[in-house]
Amino acid sequence: MFGGSTFPPGTNIPNPNKDFEVVAPPDDTVSCIRFSPGCLPQTFLIAGSWANDVRCWEIQQNGTSVPKDQKMHQGPVLDACWSDDGTKVFTASCDKTVKCWDLGSNQHVQVAQHEAPVKSCHWIKAPNYTCLMTGSWDKTIKFWDTKSPSPILTINLPERCYCADVRYPMGVVSTAGRGIIVYQLDTQPREYKKIESPLKYQHRSVSIFSDKKGDPIGFAIGSVEGRVAIQYVSPQNPKDNFTFKCHRSNETVNGYQDIYAVNDIAFHPVHGTLATVGSDGKFSFWDKDARTKLKTSEQLDQPVVCCGFNANGQIFAYAVGYDWSKALFGSAPGILTTRVGYAGGSLAGPTYHQLGDHTETVDVEYDPNQTTYEVLLDMFWKNHDPTKASSRQYMSAIFYRDEEQKKAAEDSLKKEQKKRVKRIATSIVPLIEFTDAELYHQKYLLQRHTWLLNTLDLDPADLIGSRAAARLNGYVNGYGCLSTFQDEASRFGLNDAQIQYVQRFDMSSSARPKLLVIGAISQNKGIGKNGTLPWTLKKEMAYFARMTKTATEPGKRNAVIMGRNTWLGIPEKNRPLKDRLNIIISTTMESTDDPDVRVCRSLEDVLDLVSRPPLSDALDRLWVIGGEQVYEATLQSACCHRVYLTRIFKEYDCDRFFPDWDPSAFDLIGDQDVPEDVQDEGGILYKYEVYQKKSNSSS
């Protein structure tokens, strides 16, 4: 087990599974671990890390480790692999190079080059050739004989390489945008087929499995949404392919689970069972054929980031490390700047490797006209497990600056405790001093996007105080809303190429929430009078209830989104609207413990809320039901998908009206659930219309 790398010297490292810890681990989070091939008489283990190094240990039969050596890159090491004879190790790095570590001569020389960070490397041993396959964020995979400075073959990818695996004669590459491409490696590498992803969210790990003869026949692929897909390349029966949920909290709060990324997958070399590791701090073993879970570990202090079996399957290794890439606050409404650092301890001048009794924390500057301290506290509770006891370095804590913040934090904790079974372990303590973390930790994810940083002319020293950097750090991590980003892009001075680059990170039209406007309007565009409807149309109300209640996906429910006045206009006995999640947009309403009600300050807050687990996994259709300002904001949003209008052919005395909008940006379409004929109810005529936003329209 790795883990000591992310704890300061002298810390008692949590080890609830009583596993063996390697001696002299890396100084930063481990990115990959690989055991030596079975042809060697000894068992060696290598690990690449974000400390720019790769290290090697000999693993003894009794579980102890002996450090052998280490080599360096100019950037974090993202992947590593062994040659088939165990004499060489290949290392792929963010410095855009791949190096060969010859264990006999102890030389570490460059053998491959890309135009962007190299995400994967795999050694291929074929009957008629041997080569190194590398995958990069430059949207290529390349094949090298390691003796030539030029690749023997380059294959272009549709997107950046996110993860890959090779088991001759099969190769599998997963790209950004959830692409899956299978390659045939016999005679020479070539594309075999593209497979549509069975997963809805970004892939993070892939591992090939074999049949009883040892021939590769499929792969397992894991996503950031706590789910794994078992996929056969040529299934005898389509039902052979399936997905299963994993790395999710056992307990639910108001019917929802905490969901974590599947960071790595490894198959047992003898039994064919598989291991998964996740950001919930656990590893689990599974039997894919029986479709059952065999065992789950005790929870560790931090995410488990990677894993692997040795050649005979008798040793399982895993690495534990902190994820500096979290950027939740950066793109939230009203956030000005963010910076990570250390607080709460007595050691003067703490550093990442000499932390003393300090806690890693984030300092958030916000605009009180756009958001509140209470909103930030709500984000804090929703995006980690405050009941989990951790070491001082990673403990859950709120550092307050004054008595007002202290009281708000204490009140917020009391409210949150009522929603939970376990006791919350969060500490609420005064902020005495905050020390900035090292520059390489600031806007950690954004710093991986060197092209974007270079074109923005952002120096690492500017990352702490830059509002653009704080916002972009959130956007490139998939947080925030596309429409909000588009509004801010011009203020930040982003050009078209930079905007297109950022928009690829889970803010595409397929990934963004789709808002459905529904409402009835009179001939003079009226929608209400004195907080109520000026007409009584029971059949039209039944249509509204049927449309907003009916979910298209089993096990999910719809949401209705409304302003405060629309909420208050619903008779109290009917609030909240049944069988739907009620989301109210208001700057004055207090949040509630009702599991069927959420309160947000803006439409952007709503989009952020429904875009993240658990609601992204629990909700189906998002209906916007009024009033006037909420309708207007939705029609202007890039997330507006359809408008369901009931046109009443009569004028009414109204004080609220449907906003002006551009029907030319929409197509009038049919919907099988919507009647096409003119309706007559008590002599009042009306007609249902459905408009869908044109694919090339923008807001």
FENHU-V746398 format. One record per residue. SS is DSSP state (H for helix, E for strand, L for the rest). OMEGA is omega in degrees with one decimal (* if undefined). Layout:
BEGIN
SS|OMEGA / SS|OMEGA
END
This chain:
BEGIN
L|171.1 / L|177.2 / L|-178.0 / H|-178.6 / H|-174.8 / H|177.6 / L|-180.0 / L|179.5 / L|178.4 / L|179.7 / L|173.0 / L|-171.8 / L|177.9 / L|-178.6 / L|-172.7 / L|-179.1 / L|178.1 / L|179.1 / L|179.5 / L|177.8 / L|-178.9 / L|176.7 / L|176.1 / L|178.0 / L|178.6 / L|-177.3 / L|177.0 / L|-174.4 / L|179.1 / E|-179.7 / E|-178.2 / E|172.8 / E|-176.8 / E|174.8 / E|178.9 / L|179.3 / L|-174.3 / L|-179.8 / L|179.6 / L|179.5 / L|177.9 / L|174.8 / L|177.7 / E|178.0 / E|174.6 / E|178.9 / E|172.0 / E|-175.2 / E|175.9 / L|173.2 / L|176.7 / L|-175.4 / E|169.8 / E|-175.9 / E|-178.3 / E|175.2 / E|166.2 / E|-178.0 / E|-177.8 / L|-179.3 / L|-178.8 / L|176.7 / L|179.0 / L|-177.3 / E|177.9 / E|178.5 / E|-179.3 / E|-178.1 / E|175.7 / E|178.3 / E|-172.7 / E|167.0 / L|175.2 / L|178.3 / L|179.5 / L|176.3 / E|-175.3 / E|-178.6 / E|178.2 / E|176.8 / E|178.0 / E|166.4 / L|-173.8 / L|-179.4 / L|176.4 / L|-178.8 / L|-174.9 / E|173.8 / E|178.4 / E|-174.7 / E|-179.4 / E|-169.0 / E|171.8 / L|178.0 / L|174.0 / L|-179.2 / E|168.7 / E|-178.7 / E|176.0 / E|176.3 / E|177.5 / E|-173.6 / L|177.9 / L|-179.3 / L|-177.3 / L|176.3 / E|-179.6 / E|-171.4 / E|179.6 / E|178.7 / E|-178.8 / E|-175.2 / E|172.5 / L|179.2 / L|178.6 / L|178.5 / L|-178.6 / E|-173.2 / E|-175.9 / E|172.3 / E|-178.3 / E|177.4 / E|-180.0 / E|176.2 / E|178.9 / L|179.1 / L|-175.4 / L|177.6 / L|169.2 / E|179.2 / E|177.3 / E|176.2 / E|180.0 / E|177.4 / E|-170.6 / E|171.9 / L|174.3 / L|176.0 / L|174.7 / E|160.3 / E|-177.2 / E|-178.8 / E|-171.4 / E|172.6 / L|176.7 / L|177.2 / L|-178.4 / L|179.2 / L|-179.0 / L|178.9 / L|176.9 / L|178.6 / E|174.1 / E|177.3 / E|179.2 / E|177.4 / L|176.9 / L|-179.2 / L|-179.6 / L|175.9 / E|179.2 / E|177.4 / E|-177.1 / E|173.7 / E|179.2 / E|167.9 / E|-170.5 / L|6.0 / L|-178.2 / E|170.3 / E|177.9 / E|177.8 / E|173.6 / E|-175.2 / E|169.8 / L|-175.9 / L|176.6 / L|176.1 / E|176.0 / E|179.7 / E|178.1 / E|-179.0 / E|174.2 / E|-169.8 / L|178.2 / L|-172.1 / L|170.4 / L|-175.8 / L|177.5 / E|179.3 / E|178.8 / E|177.9 / E|170.4 / E|-179.1 / E|176.8 / L|-175.7 / L|173.6 / L|-178.0 / L|-174.5 / L|-173.3 / L|-173.0 / L|176.4 / E|177.6 / E|-174.9 / E|177.4 / E|180.0 / E|-177.6 / E|174.0 / E|-175.0 / E|172.9 / L|-176.5 / L|177.2 / L|-178.3 / L|179.1 / L|180.0 / E|-176.5 / E|-178.7 / E|-177.1 / E|171.3 / E|-179.5 / E|-176.3 / E|-176.8 / E|178.5 / L|-174.7 / L|174.9 / L|-177.8 / E|177.8 / E|175.0 / E|171.6 / E|-171.3 / E|173.1 / E|-178.5 / L|177.7 / L|-175.1 / L|174.4 / L|178.3 / L|-179.9 / H|179.9 / H|175.6 / H|177.8 / L|179.5 / E|175.1 / E|174.8 / E|-179.9 / E|177.8 / L|178.0 / L|176.3 / E|-178.7 / L|177.9 / L|-177.9 / L|176.3 / L|174.3 / E|-176.4 / L|176.3 / L|-176.8 / E|178.2 / L|165.1 / L|-174.5 / E|-174.8 / L|-179.4 / L|170.5 / E|-170.6 / E|-179.5 / E|178.6 / E|177.2 / E|177.2 / E|177.2 / L|-174.0 / L|-177.6 / L|-171.5 / L|179.7 / L|172.8 / L|-177.6 / E|175.1 / E|172.1 / E|176.1 / E|-173.3 / E|-179.9 / L|172.7 / L|180.0 / L|-179.4 / L|167.1 / E|-176.6 / E|177.0 / E|-172.0 / E|170.0 / E|-175.9 / L|-178.0 / L|177.1 / L|-179.8 / L|-178.9 / E|172.9 / E|-178.0 / E|-175.2 / E|173.8 / E|-178.4 / L|166.3 / L|-177.2 / L|176.8 / L|-174.6 / L|-172.3 / L|176.1 / L|168.9 / E|-166.0 / E|179.1 / E|-175.6 / E|176.8 / E|173.8 / E|172.2 / L|-168.3 / L|-178.9 / L|175.6 / L|-177.4 / L|-179.4 / L|174.5 / E|179.8 / E|176.2 / E|-178.9 / E|-178.9 / E|-178.3 / L|-179.7 / L|178.7 / L|179.8 / L|-172.8 / L|-177.3 / L|-173.3 / L|-172.7 / L|-172.4 / L|-169.1 / L|-174.8 / L|178.4 / L|-179.8 / L|174.8 / L|-179.3 / E|-179.7 / E|178.8 / E|173.5 / E|174.0 / E|178.6 / E|-177.9 / E|-171.9 / E|-178.5 / E|171.0 / L|-176.8 / L|-178.0 / L|-178.7 / L|178.0 / L|176.3 / L|-178.9 / L|173.8 / L|-177.4 / L|-177.2 / L|173.9 / L|-170.5 / L|-178.4 / L|-178.1 / L|179.3 / L|178.3 / E|174.4 / E|-175.2 / E|177.1 / E|178.4 / E|-173.4 / E|172.9 / E|-176.1 / E|177.7 / L|-176.9 / L|176.3 / L|-178.0 / L|179.0 / L|-177.4 / L|176.0 / H|-179.9 / H|177.1 / H|178.6 / H|176.7 / H|179.2 / H|176.2 / H|179.4 / H|-177.7 / H|-172.1 / H|-170.5 / L|168.1 / L|178.8 / L|-175.9 / L|179.5 / L|-175.4 / L|176.7 / L|-177.0 / L|175.0 / L|-178.1 / H|-176.9 / H|-172.9 / H|-175.6 / L|175.6 / L|-175.0 / E|171.2 / E|179.6 / E|-176.9 / E|-178.6 / L|-179.6 / L|-176.9 / H|178.7 / H|177.3 / H|179.4 / H|-179.0 / H|179.5 / H|179.1 / H|-179.9 / H|178.3 / H|179.9 / H|178.3 / H|179.7 / H|178.0 / H|-177.9 / H|-178.7 / H|179.8 / H|-178.4 / L|-170.5 / L|176.4 / L|-179.4 / L|178.0 / L|178.1 / L|-176.6 / L|-175.9 / L|175.2 / E|174.4 / E|-170.5 / E|179.7 / E|175.1 / L|178.3 / L|-179.1 / L|177.4 / E|179.0 / E|178.6 / E|172.1 / L|-179.8 / L|-175.2 / H|-176.6 / H|174.3 / H|-176.2 / L|-178.9 / L|-170.0 / L|-178.1 / L|-179.6 / H|-178.6 / H|176.2 / H|-176.9 / L|-172.7 / H|179.5 / H|-178.9 / H|179.0 / H|-178.3 / H|-178.6 / H|176.2 / H|-177.0 / L|178.9 / L|174.6 / L|178.3 / H|179.8 / H|179.8 / H|-170.6 / L|-176.2 / L|-173.4 / L|-175.3 / L|176.2 / H|178.9 / H|180.0 / H|179.2 / H|-178.5 / H|-177.8 / H|177.8 / H|175.7 / H|-176.3 / H|-178.4 / L|173.7 / L|174.6 / L|178.4 / L|176.4 / L|-176.0 / L|-178.4 / H|-177.5 / H|177.2 / H|178.1 / H|-178.6 / H|176.5 / H|-175.7 / H|-173.3 / H|-179.2 / H|178.9 / H|178.4 / L|179.1 / L|-179.7 / L|176.1 / L|-174.8 / H|-178.4 / H|178.9 / H|178.7 / H|179.3 / H|179.8 / H|-176.1 / H|-175.6 / H|-178.4 / L|-171.9 / L|175.4 / L|174.2 / L|176.3 / L|-177.4 / L|180.0 / L|-175.7 / L|-175.4 / L|176.2 / L|178.2 / L|-178.5 / E|179.2 / E|177.6 / E|174.8 / E|179.6 / E|176.2 / E|-179.3 / E|179.1 / L|-177.9 / L|176.6 / L|175.2 / L|179.1 / E|177.7 / E|-178.8 / E|178.4 / E|178.4 / L|175.2 / L|178.9 / E|175.9 / L|-179.0 / L|178.7 / L|176.1 / L|-178.5 / L|-173.0 / H|179.8 / H|178.3 / H|177.0 / H|177.0 / H|175.3 / H|178.2 / H|-179.0 / H|-179.2 / H|-178.0 / H|-175.2 / H|178.6 / H|-169.6 / L|176.3 / L|-179.2 / L|-179.9 / L|179.8 / L|177.0 / L|179.1 / L|174.9 / E|179.9 / E|173.3 / E|170.9 / E|-174.6 / E|-173.8 / E|172.3 / E|-176.4 / H|-178.1 / H|176.8 / H|177.4 / H|-178.7 / H|178.2 / H|175.5 / L|177.9 / L|-173.3 / H|-179.7 / H|-178.8 / H|179.6 / L|-8.6 / L|176.7 / L|-170.3 / L|173.5 / L|177.8 / E|170.6 / E|-179.7 / E|179.1 / E|-177.6 / E|175.8 / E|-177.9 / L|175.3 / L|-176.2 / L|-178.3 / L|174.8 / L|173.3 / L|-175.1 / L|177.7 / L|179.3 / L|-177.4 / L|-179.5 / L|-176.7 / E|170.7 / E|177.5 / E|178.1 / E|-177.1 / L|-176.7 / L|176.5 / H|177.7 / H|176.7 / H|178.8 / H|-178.3 / H|177.3 / H|-178.8 / H|-175.2 / H|-179.7 / H|-175.7 / L|170.6 / L|9.2 / L|-173.3 / H|179.1 / H|-179.4 / H|-172.0 / H|-175.0 / E|176.7 / E|-175.2 / E|-176.0 / E|-176.0 / E|175.5 / E|-170.3 / E|176.1 / E|2.1 / L|-168.7 / H|-177.1 / H|179.1 / H|174.8 / H|-176.6 / H|179.5 / H|-179.2 / H|-179.5 / H|178.3 / H|-175.4 / L|174.4 / L|-179.3 / L|178.2 / E|-175.5 / E|-178.5 / E|174.6 / E|177.4 / E|-176.5 / E|166.7 / E|-179.0 / E|179.7 / E|-174.4 / L|178.6 / L|177.5 / L|178.6 / L|174.9 / L|-175.1 / L|171.4 / L|174.7 / E|-172.2 / E|176.1 / L|-174.3 / L|173.1 / L|179.2 / L|-174.6 / L|-179.8 / H|-179.7 / H|176.5 / H|-177.5 / E|172.2 / E|173.5 / E|-172.6 / E|172.2 / L|176.7 / L|-174.7 / L|-179.9 / L|-174.6 / L|177.1 / L|-177.6 / L|-174.9 / L|172.9 / L|-177.9 / E|178.4 / E|-179.3 / E|-179.8 / L|179.6 / L|177.1 / E|-178.4 / E|174.7 / E|-176.3 / E|177.4 / E|177.4 / E|178.7 / E|178.4 / E|177.1 / E|-176.9 / E|179.1 / L|-174.2 / L|-177.8 / L|179.7 / L|179.0 / L|-178.9 / L|*
END
